[in-house]
Amino acid sequence: MQTMKHNYDINDPDNVDLIDREAMDNMYSIITKQETYDTLMDRKGRVLMIFNPLEVTPTLDELIDDLIEYYSDSDIEMYERCAELLKMKNSDELNSFDFIPLDMDIDFEADFDIEDNDR
């Protein structure tokens, strides 16, 4: 399992594993209500997600399935997270959970041309 670095260039293709990990961990934190989009943005200055909220909003069920698949991979093996997500998926809590409010104002600017994007 790769150690998570907090300072890396998200525009560098060599960092795709770090980008995936941060996006998955962000989504996990939001779904499990450990953090909100706003608290992640305030703390990190960015919020990488496993989907583009301006293009598509997957169901929570789909996101949980994606997270379980990711965390159960033999290179990751975070089975405690898988168990927590599966428990959440099978509970009534899932039906009432709004992980990204519809009225949320997402300030999104793609900065693919910025070379120094290693926050």
Secondary structure, 3 states (H helix, E strand, C coil): CCCCCCCCCCCCHHHHHHHHHHHHHHHHHHHCCCCCHHHHHHHHCCCCCCCCCCCCCCCHHHHHHHHHHHHCCCCCCCHHHHHHHHHHHCCHHHHHCCCCCCCCCCCCCCCCCCCCCCC
